[in-house]
């Protein structure tokens, strides 16, 4: 009996996988894989097709030394895991959450020992993407969360400041698992290679059975265009910037845009980035990917050269569009309930 622990870095398709696994829960169970409901209702957003922390958010504090956005009781989590193992009744188990990649070595060893004592073989599945693409995706999250600053020396001041201080943590977050699990129980997948067939490829890791599943057409948590990036960076520096950026991100980035987005970094920024990250790429390719795709410093989606200025007109249009979407959301939420048909009160 295997216990799959699926995790991944920002923008490696975790939400898409979790939405699919929630939709396929019955099919998975019928074919030997149990995808349990999340502890105390966590991860239920995936069942509504929304961004989710997955059904294994509760495992994060067990793996990262107790650090979690919400408190959990360890004994209660272990009891939930035992119930899940009993419910599986010999089937494989699947737990999924990006939060599980933030780990402490001693905690990893303890959790793996727990599963082994329960008669389960832990298998880690982690998705990674090309290194500069990952760094830029992480910076986009900084923008969308409204955590840019006006301090030019701060890591979140702008994209150049962020890239010049960013160091990819792939090896640091895989190494604690590698200490306690043999290589065959650590599966590292290259998101860039599999993104067009992500769910199908993930299902192939779990079972040899064919699953009927149509990829949903909705857009979930897309990256902002260049003009939208300027808007997020500007709003993020306001006193209430985090709230504004969060709300605009929720209403605007879950729908498609007609404007394409190209990513360009300067040659100087790339050279510094490459010097720090080539050794990490070599190590991941050699130790974890083992020929299953090649982790690169960047994909062809990122260009090196002079970073173009966004035309002011595009920024004004993006600002108007984003604020209009936010205003519509506020109006909808504050609209009074319709009076039911009938006689007017006297």
C-alpha positions in Angstrom: 0.0 0.0 0.0 1.5 3.3 -1.1 0.9 6.8 0.3 1.5 9.4 -2.4 2.6 12.8 -1.1 2.1 15.2 -4.0 3.6 18.7 -3.8 5.0 21.3 -6.1 6.3 24.8 -6.3 4.3 27.9 -7.2 2.6 27.8 -10.6 3.3 24.1 -11.3 -0.3 23.0 -11.7 -1.1 22.0 -8.2 -4.5 23.5 -8.2 -5.4 22.0 -11.6 -4.3 18.6 -10.3 -6.3 19.0 -7.0 -9.5 20.1 -8.9 -9.1 17.0 -11.1 -8.5 14.6 -8.2 -11.6 15.9 -6.4 -13.7 15.5 -9.5 -12.3 11.9 -10.0 -12.5 10.9 -6.4 -15.0 8.1 -7.1 -13.2 6.8 -10.2 -9.9 6.8 -8.3 -11.4 4.8 -5.4 -12.8 2.3 -7.8 -9.4 1.8 -9.4 -7.4 1.5 -6.2 -6.5 5.0 -5.1 -8.3 6.9 -2.3 -8.2 10.7 -2.3 -9.5 11.5 1.2 -11.4 14.6 2.1 -9.2 17.2 3.7 -8.8 17.4 7.5 -11.6 19.5 9.0 -12.8 20.6 5.6 -9.5 22.0 4.3 -9.0 21.8 0.5 -12.8 21.7 -0.2 -12.4 24.7 -2.7 -11.0 22.2 -5.2 -14.4 20.5 -5.3 -15.9 23.8 -6.6 -13.1 24.2 -9.2 -11.3 26.9 -7.2 -7.7 27.5 -6.2 -7.0 25.1 -3.3 -4.4 24.2 -0.8 -5.2 20.6 -1.4 -6.5 17.8 0.9 -3.1 17.6 2.8 -2.8 21.2 4.1 -3.0 19.6 7.6 0.2 17.6 6.9 2.2 20.9 6.5 2.6 21.5 10.3 3.8 17.9 10.7 6.5 18.5 8.1 7.6 22.0 8.8 7.9 22.1 12.5 4.5 23.4 13.3 4.5 26.5 11.1 1.1 26.9 9.6 -1.4 29.7 8.7 -3.8 28.0 11.0 -3.3 25.9 14.2 -3.6 22.1 14.1 -3.5 19.5 16.8 -0.9 16.9 16.0 -2.8 14.1 17.7 -6.0 15.0 15.7 -4.0 15.0 12.4 -2.5 11.6 13.1 -5.9 10.2 14.1 -7.3 11.5 10.7 -4.4 9.8 8.9 -5.2 6.5 10.7 -8.8 6.8 9.7 -7.8 7.5 6.1 -5.6 4.4 6.0 -8.4 2.3 7.5 -10.9 3.8 4.9 -8.4 3.0 2.1 -8.7 -0.7 3.1 -5.5 -1.7 1.1 -5.9 0.8 -1.7 -3.2 3.4 -2.3 -3.7 6.9 -0.7 -3.1 10.3 -2.3 -2.4 13.5 -0.3 -1.8 16.7 -2.2 -0.7 20.2 -1.1 2.0 22.7 -2.1 2.4 23.3 1.7 4.1 20.0 2.1 7.3 21.2 0.3 8.2 23.4 3.3 9.8 20.7 5.5 12.2 20.0 8.3 14.4 16.9 8.1 13.5 15.5 11.5 9.8 16.0 10.8 10.0 14.2 7.4 11.7 11.3 9.0 9.0 11.1 11.7 6.1 11.2 9.3 7.7 8.6 7.0 8.3 6.4 10.0 4.6 6.8 10.9 3.4 5.7 7.5 5.8 2.8 7.5 4.6 1.6 10.9 1.0 1.7 9.5 2.1 -0.7 6.7 2.3 2.1 4.0 5.2 3.0 1.6 5.5 6.8 1.3 6.2 8.1 -2.3 6.9 11.8 -2.8 5.8 13.4 -6.1 7.2 17.0 -6.6 6.8 19.2 -9.7 9.4 21.7 -10.7 9.7 24.2 -13.6 12.6 25.8 -15.5 14.5 28.0 -13.0 14.1 31.5 -14.3 10.5 30.8 -15.2 10.0 29.6 -11.6 11.7 32.8 -10.2 9.5 35.0 -12.3 6.3 33.1 -11.4 7.3 33.6 -7.7 7.7 37.3 -8.3 4.3 37.4 -9.9 2.9 36.0 -6.6 4.7 38.9 -4.8 2.9 41.3 -7.1 -0.5 39.7 -6.8 -0.3 39.6 -3.0 0.6 43.3 -2.9 3.9 42.8 -1.0 6.1 45.1 -3.2 7.8 47.9 -1.3 9.0 51.4 -2.0 12.5 50.6 -0.6 14.9 50.2 -3.5 17.1 47.9 -1.3 14.3 45.6 -0.4 14.0 42.2 -2.2 10.4 43.0 -3.1 11.1 46.5 -4.4 11.0 45.5 -8.1 11.7 42.6 -10.4 15.5 43.2 -10.7 15.9 43.4 -6.9 13.9 40.2 -6.5 15.9 38.3 -9.2 19.2 39.4 -7.9 18.5 38.0 -4.4 16.4 35.0 -5.3 17.9 31.5 -4.9 15.9 28.5 -6.0 15.2 26.0 -3.2 14.5 22.9 -5.2 17.4 20.9 -3.7 16.9 22.3 -0.2 13.3 21.1 -0.2 13.9 17.7 -1.8 17.0 16.8 0.2 15.1 16.1 3.5 13.0 13.5 1.7 16.2 12.0 0.0 17.7 11.5 3.5 15.0 9.0 4.5 13.5 7.6 1.3 15.3 5.6 -1.4 15.5 7.2 -4.9 12.6 5.1 -6.3 10.3 6.7 -3.7 11.0 10.2 -4.9 9.4 11.2 -8.2 10.4 14.6 -9.6 8.4 15.8 -12.7 9.2 18.7 -15.0 6.1 20.8 -15.2 7.2 22.5 -18.4 7.4 19.1 -20.2 4.0 17.9 -19.0 1.9 21.1 -18.7 -0.2 20.3 -21.9 -1.1 16.9 -20.5 -0.6 17.5 -16.8 -3.5 15.7 -15.3 -3.2 12.7 -17.6 0.5 12.4 -16.8 -0.2 12.7 -13.0 -2.8 9.9 -13.2 -0.3 7.7 -14.9 1.9 7.9 -11.8 -0.9 6.7 -9.6 -2.4 3.9 -11.6 -2.2 1.9 -14.9 -6.0 2.3 -15.3 -7.5 4.8 -17.8 -9.5 7.6 -16.3 -12.2 9.5 -18.1 -11.6 13.1 -17.5 -12.1 16.3 -19.5 -9.8 19.2 -18.6 -12.0 22.1 -17.4 -11.9 25.2 -19.6 -12.0 27.8 -16.9 -8.9 30.0 -16.3 -7.6 29.7 -12.8 -5.0 32.1 -11.3 -3.3 33.2 -14.6 -0.2 35.4 -14.6 -0.8 39.2 -15.0 0.1 40.9 -18.3 2.9 43.5 -18.3 0.4 46.3 -17.9 -1.3 44.5 -15.1 2.0 44.0 -13.4 2.5 47.8 -13.3 -0.9 48.2 -11.8 -0.3 45.6 -9.1 3.1 47.1 -8.3 1.6 50.6 -8.0 -1.4 49.5 -5.8 0.8 47.3 -3.7 2.7 50.3 -2.4 -0.4 51.9 -1.0 -1.3 51.5 2.7 -4.1 49.1 1.9 -2.3 47.6 -1.1 -2.4 44.0 0.1 -6.2 44.1 0.3 -6.6 45.8 -3.0 -4.2 43.4 -4.8 -5.8 40.4 -3.3 -9.3 41.4 -4.2 -8.3 42.4 -7.8 -6.4 39.2 -8.3 -9.4 37.2 -7.2 -11.8 38.9 -9.6 -9.5 39.5 -12.6 -7.0 36.7 -12.9 -9.5 33.8 -13.0 -10.7 34.9 -16.5 -8.8 35.0 -19.8 -7.2 38.1 -21.3 -6.8 39.1 -25.0 -3.4 40.6 -24.3 -0.4 38.3 -24.5 2.4 38.5 -22.0 6.1 38.1 -22.8 8.8 38.0 -20.2 12.1 39.8 -20.7 15.0 40.1 -18.3 18.2 42.0 -18.8 21.4 40.3 -19.8 23.0 41.5 -16.6 20.2 40.1 -14.4 20.3 36.8 -16.3 24.1 36.4 -15.9 23.9 36.8 -12.2 21.0 34.5 -12.0 22.7 31.8 -14.1 25.9 31.9 -12.0 23.9 31.0 -8.9 21.6 28.5 -10.5 23.5 26.4 -13.0 25.0 24.2 -10.2 21.5 23.7 -8.8 20.1 22.8 -12.2 22.9 20.3 -12.8 22.3 18.6 -9.4 18.5 18.3 -9.9 19.0 16.8 -13.4 21.6 14.4 -12.1 20.1 13.3 -8.9 16.3 13.6 -9.3 15.1 14.0 -12.9 17.5 11.3 -14.2 16.8 11.9 -17.9 13.0 12.4 -17.4 13.2 15.8 -19.1 16.0 18.4 -18.5 15.7 21.2 -16.1 17.0 24.4 -17.8 18.0 27.8 -16.6 15.0 29.2 -18.6 12.5 28.2 -21.2 12.0 29.9 -24.5 9.1 31.8 -23.0 11.6 34.1 -21.3 13.7 36.4 -23.5 17.0 38.0 -22.6 17.6 41.6 -23.6 16.5 45.2 -23.1 13.3 45.2 -20.9 10.7 47.1 -22.8 8.7 49.9 -21.2 5.0 49.3 -21.0 3.1 52.0 -23.0 1.2 54.3 -20.7 -2.0 53.7 -22.6 -1.9 50.0 -21.9 -1.4 50.7 -18.2 -4.3 53.1 -18.1 -6.5 50.5 -19.8 -5.4 47.7 -17.5 -6.0 49.9 -14.5 -9.5 50.8 -15.7 -10.4 47.2 -16.5 -9.2 45.9 -13.1 -10.9 48.6 -11.1 -14.1 48.1 -13.1 -14.1 44.4 -12.3 -13.5 45.1 -8.6 -16.4 47.7 -8.6 -18.7 45.2 -10.2 -17.8 42.6 -7.5 -18.6 45.2 -4.8 -21.9 46.1 -6.4 -22.9 42.4 -6.7 -22.0 41.7 -3.1 -23.9 44.8 -1.8 -27.0 44.4 -4.0 -30.1 44.3 -1.8 -32.2 41.1 -1.9 -35.0 41.3 -4.4 -38.5 41.6 -2.8 -40.6 38.6 -3.6 -43.6 39.4 -5.9 -46.8 40.2 -4.0 -48.7 43.1 -2.4 -46.7 46.1 -1.3 -46.7 46.7 2.4 -49.1 49.4 3.5 
